[in-house]
Amino acid sequence: MQSLNLLILPLLCSSLVFSTSKQSNHHNLFIATSLIDTTPLKHTIEAGNKGDKVIFENVDIEASFPGDLSGWQQFLMGNLNPNTPILKGAPAGSYTVVIQFIVSKDGSLSAIKALTRHGFGMEAEVIRILRKSPKWSPAQQNGNFVNAYRKQPVTFVVQAEKRKGRM
């Protein structure tokens, strides 16, 4: 039986699609387009705020990774282990991990948490590399840098083993 082929997935946000095979340790990298989740949401204010505590969910200009999409792709290729789901026993399939975090006015990341629960180490792997991330370009609202939430997806595709012979 042949391995599963990568299906083209319609994604609202940028992600890299990592395809791994259970038979070997090699992996293929597939890149999806667009960089940000632009779902319109209202802003949230933390208790006891003084302006610096406002965290926006909808902004004029979204926070972005340095170097935009190509910089994000290079960072993932150099830091993410695409074999994580294989090593943790994930069955064949496509898994889009979505991680939410806050990009502060100074570009630092905080409050990093998974919004998905696929398991097999995938959410933990994406959180691990976000913690290693350089500072991001902060979001802007009305021409000012602001603290803002960001959702970032990364898709892992686990391919079935290739089997020799006929069925």
Buried (B, 14 or more C-beta within 10 A) or exposed (E): EEBBEBEEBEBBBBBBBBBBBBEEEEBEEBBBEEBBBEEEEEBEEEEEEEEEEBBBBBBEBBBBBEEEBEBBBEBBEEEBBBBBBBEEEBEBEBBBBBBBBBBBBEBBBEEBEBEBEBEBBBBEBBBBBBEEBEEBBBBBBEEEBBBBBBBBBBBBBBBBEEEEEEE
